[in-house]
Amino acid sequence: MNHILADKMGLNFEFWDATTPEEITDEIKERYFKYTNFYMWSVIEDAVMATFISHMKILKWSADNQTNVILIEDDLDYVNPFD
């Protein structure tokens, strides 16, 4: 697969399956988000929780394998364009 990270920057990369909002259980909500007040932001709560869990899984893998990682979202929607 051609990709700017591999072609232009010489970086190897791997796609990881994301946690989906449907996978957020009451146990996950209680354990990680018990004291989080989502009302302060205009967000989809389960999507934010799923993103957090996805990132934690990758960071755990990184620690377990003593390997550095860079997390880059491939489906990011830019709100303000960069100059």
LINSULNOR-V603405 format. One line per field, one symbol per residue. ss: DSSP state (a for helix, b for strand, c for the rest). burial: # if it has 16 or more other C-alpha atoms within 10 Angstrom, else .. A space follows every 10 residues. Layout:
# LINSULNOR-V603405
ss->???
burial->???
This chain:
# LINSULNOR-V603405
ss->cccaaaaccc cccccccccc aaaccaaaaa aaaccccaaa ccccaaaaaa aaaaaaaaaa aaaacccccc cccccccccc ccc
burial->.......... ........#. #......... .......... .....#..## ..###..##. .......... .......... ...
